[in-house]
Amino acid sequence: MDYETVFKLAEPYLKKNDFGMPHTRRVFDIAKQNFEVPKKLEELVFCSIIMHDIGGSSIEKQYKDGPAIAASILQKLGYKESFVQEVCQIVRTHHEHPDNPSLAFKILYDSDKLVMFSPEEFPYYNSQPGFDWNKIVELIYHEHARALAKRLLQQRRTEKTN
């Protein structure tokens, strides 16, 4: 699948978010660089990543409006209804932390947490009163991603003091 086509169709909606399209591209790149995505899950993982924030800038809007927008785009691209519904379920719950999520959900969730440690997004979160970085690290599902988050946190804190 040419994910650029999916990005292009999602772009008008993603532009409305706080971090916009660059955030979604960062999450997409983090997933590609840091996770072994099984071939059979690639489209589900990467379409879910592109669609995860499509509903708007608030979690409420993402959950309420995101699934319908994602479904419309994916249906235009000819995806089967079962696939569309899987993506929509991930979009509808991507900020939650279920006990036994699918691998596709875990990859999106962890990538969406790791992006918080990026040079572009770290200053925003770090400036929030009472923001608990350790809590974010502990929410990450994959051990290697948790270790990466710890390294990035240390790196960002070191950069800040230099």
C-alpha positions in Angstrom: 0.0 0.0 0.0 1.1 3.5 -0.8 0.7 5.2 2.5 1.2 8.6 1.0 -2.2 8.3 -0.6 -3.7 7.7 2.9 -1.7 10.6 4.3 -3.0 12.9 1.5 -6.6 12.0 2.2 -6.1 12.4 5.9 -4.2 15.6 5.8 -7.1 18.1 5.8 -8.3 16.6 9.0 -4.9 16.2 10.6 -4.1 19.8 10.0 -6.7 20.7 12.6 -4.8 19.0 15.5 -2.4 20.7 17.9 0.7 19.1 16.4 -0.9 18.5 13.0 0.4 16.4 10.2 4.0 16.4 11.5 2.9 14.6 14.7 1.3 11.8 12.6 4.4 11.5 10.4 6.6 11.3 13.5 4.4 8.6 15.0 4.5 6.7 11.7 8.3 7.0 11.5 8.8 5.9 15.1 6.8 2.8 14.4 8.7 2.0 11.3 12.1 2.5 13.0 11.4 0.9 16.3 9.0 -2.0 15.9 9.1 -5.2 13.9 5.7 -5.1 12.3 4.6 -8.5 11.0 3.8 -8.3 7.3 0.2 -9.4 7.8 -0.3 -6.4 10.2 1.5 -3.7 8.3 -1.6 -2.1 6.7 -3.6 -2.3 9.9 -0.7 -0.7 11.9 0.1 2.0 9.5 -3.4 3.0 8.5 -4.3 3.1 12.2 -1.3 5.4 12.9 -2.3 7.7 10.1 -5.9 7.8 11.3 -5.4 7.9 15.1 -5.8 11.6 15.6 -8.0 12.3 12.6 -11.2 13.4 14.5 -9.8 16.6 16.0 -7.5 18.1 18.6 -9.3 16.8 21.7 -9.5 13.1 22.7 -13.3 13.5 22.8 -13.4 14.6 19.2 -10.9 12.0 18.1 -13.1 9.3 19.7 -16.4 10.7 18.5 -15.6 11.9 15.0 -12.4 10.0 14.1 -13.9 6.6 13.4 -16.4 8.0 10.8 -13.8 10.1 9.1 -11.3 7.1 9.0 -14.0 4.8 7.7 -14.9 7.2 4.9 -11.3 7.5 3.8 -10.6 3.8 4.0 -13.8 2.9 2.2 -12.8 5.3 -0.6 -9.5 3.4 -0.9 -11.4 0.1 -1.3 -10.6 -1.5 2.0 -12.8 -4.3 3.2 -15.4 -3.5 5.9 -13.8 -5.8 8.5 -10.4 -3.9 8.1 -12.2 -0.6 8.3 -13.9 -1.6 11.5 -10.5 -2.8 13.0 -8.9 0.6 12.3 -12.0 2.4 13.6 -11.9 0.4 16.9 -8.2 1.4 17.4 -8.9 5.0 16.6 -11.9 5.0 19.0 -9.7 3.8 21.9 -6.1 4.8 21.1 -5.6 6.8 24.3 -6.9 4.0 26.6 -4.5 1.4 28.1 -6.3 -2.0 27.9 -4.7 -5.0 29.6 -4.7 -7.3 26.5 -4.6 -5.1 23.4 -3.8 -6.3 19.9 -0.3 -6.0 18.6 -1.4 -3.3 16.1 -2.9 -1.3 19.0 0.3 -1.7 21.1 2.5 -0.5 18.3 0.4 2.6 17.7 0.1 3.3 21.4 3.8 3.0 22.1 4.8 5.0 19.1 2.3 7.7 20.1 3.9 7.8 23.6 7.5 7.8 22.2 6.7 10.8 20.1 6.2 12.8 23.3 10.0 12.4 23.8 10.8 13.9 20.4 12.6 17.2 20.2 9.5 18.7 18.7 7.0 17.6 21.3 9.0 17.2 24.5 9.1 21.0 25.4 5.3 21.1 25.2 4.7 18.2 27.5 7.6 19.1 29.8 6.1 22.6 30.4 2.7 21.1 31.6 2.4 21.6 35.4 2.7 18.3 37.2 3.4 16.2 34.1 4.7 12.8 35.1 7.2 11.4 32.6 7.7 8.3 34.7 4.0 7.5 34.4 4.2 7.8 30.6 7.3 5.5 30.5 5.5 2.9 32.6 2.4 2.9 30.3 4.5 1.8 27.3 3.7 -1.8 26.5 7.0 -3.0 24.8 10.0 -3.3 27.0 12.4 -2.1 24.3 10.2 1.0 23.7 10.1 1.6 27.5 14.0 1.5 27.5 14.1 3.9 24.5 11.7 6.3 26.3 14.0 6.3 29.4 17.0 7.0 27.2 15.2 9.8 25.3 14.0 11.3 28.6 17.5 11.4 29.9 18.7 12.9 26.6 16.1 15.6 26.6 16.7 16.5 30.2 20.5 16.7 29.5 19.9 18.9 26.5 17.7 21.2 28.6 20.5 21.7 31.2 23.2 22.4 28.6 
